[in-house]
Amino acid sequence: MIAILLYIIGLVSALVTLVMVGFDAPAIYSQLMVAYNSGVENLLPAAGRIATSYNWALTPFLGGLLLMGFARVIVLLGAVNRALRHPV
């Protein structure tokens, strides 16, 4: 039961983070296109500026993925325990 709750919390955290970053996708695209049109050598610094402006999204996204992975491990260990206790 706890594993399912952890999985759902992690999934919500990762999805909400992606949606929040996705709302700014047109701005990201326009910044990258301006940098590309001004010269390919300006593309990497523009990508760096965009990445540093969205560094807040890294922690909740990775935290959600880690919670989901931890929940999957708990479910797997519970299934192994159940299989070893009650063989068919």
C-alpha positions as CSV (number, residue, x, y, z in Angstrom):
1,M,0.0,0.0,0.0
2,I,2.8,2.4,0.9
3,A,4.6,1.5,-2.4
4,I,1.6,2.5,-4.4
5,L,1.3,5.8,-2.6
6,L,5.0,6.5,-3.1
7,Y,4.7,5.7,-6.8
8,I,1.7,8.0,-7.2
9,I,3.5,10.8,-5.4
10,G,6.6,10.4,-7.5
11,L,4.5,10.3,-10.7
12,V,2.6,13.4,-9.8
13,S,5.8,15.2,-8.9
14,A,7.5,14.4,-12.2
15,L,4.4,15.1,-14.3
16,V,3.7,18.5,-12.6
17,T,7.3,19.5,-13.1
18,L,7.1,18.6,-16.8
19,V,3.9,20.5,-17.2
20,M,5.2,23.6,-15.5
21,V,8.3,23.6,-17.8
22,G,6.1,22.8,-20.7
23,F,4.1,26.1,-20.3
24,D,7.3,27.9,-21.1
25,A,8.1,25.8,-24.2
26,P,7.2,28.6,-26.7
27,A,9.6,31.0,-24.9
28,I,12.3,28.4,-24.9
29,Y,11.8,27.7,-28.6
30,S,11.9,31.4,-29.5
31,Q,15.1,32.0,-27.5
32,L,16.8,29.1,-29.3
33,M,15.6,30.2,-32.7
34,V,16.9,33.7,-32.1
35,A,20.2,32.3,-31.1
36,Y,20.3,30.0,-34.1
37,N,19.4,32.7,-36.5
38,S,22.1,35.0,-35.1
39,G,24.7,32.4,-35.7
40,V,25.3,28.8,-34.7
41,E,28.1,29.9,-32.3
42,N,25.5,31.6,-30.2
43,L,23.4,28.5,-29.8
44,L,25.4,26.9,-27.0
45,P,25.5,29.9,-24.7
46,A,21.8,30.4,-25.2
47,A,21.2,26.8,-24.3
48,G,23.3,27.3,-21.2
49,R,21.2,30.3,-20.2
50,I,18.0,28.4,-20.7
51,A,19.3,25.4,-18.7
52,T,20.4,27.6,-15.8
53,S,17.0,29.4,-15.7
54,Y,15.3,26.0,-15.3
55,N,17.6,24.4,-12.8
56,W,14.7,24.6,-10.2
57,A,13.0,21.8,-12.2
58,L,15.8,19.3,-11.8
59,T,15.2,18.5,-8.1
60,P,11.4,17.7,-8.2
61,F,11.7,15.8,-11.5
62,L,14.6,13.6,-10.3
63,G,13.0,13.3,-6.9
64,G,9.8,12.0,-8.5
65,L,11.7,9.5,-10.6
66,L,13.6,8.3,-7.5
67,L,10.4,7.9,-5.6
68,M,8.9,5.9,-8.4
69,G,12.0,3.7,-8.6
70,F,12.0,3.1,-4.8
71,A,8.3,2.1,-4.9
72,R,9.0,-0.4,-7.7
73,V,11.8,-1.9,-5.7
74,I,9.4,-2.3,-2.7
75,V,6.8,-3.9,-4.9
76,L,9.4,-6.3,-6.3
77,L,10.7,-7.3,-2.9
78,G,7.2,-7.8,-1.7
79,A,6.5,-10.1,-4.6
80,V,9.6,-12.1,-4.1
81,N,8.8,-12.4,-0.4
82,R,5.3,-13.6,-1.2
83,A,6.6,-16.1,-3.7
84,L,9.1,-17.6,-1.4
85,R,6.6,-18.0,1.5
86,H,3.9,-19.6,-0.5
87,P,5.2,-21.7,-3.4
88,V,2.7,-22.9,-5.9
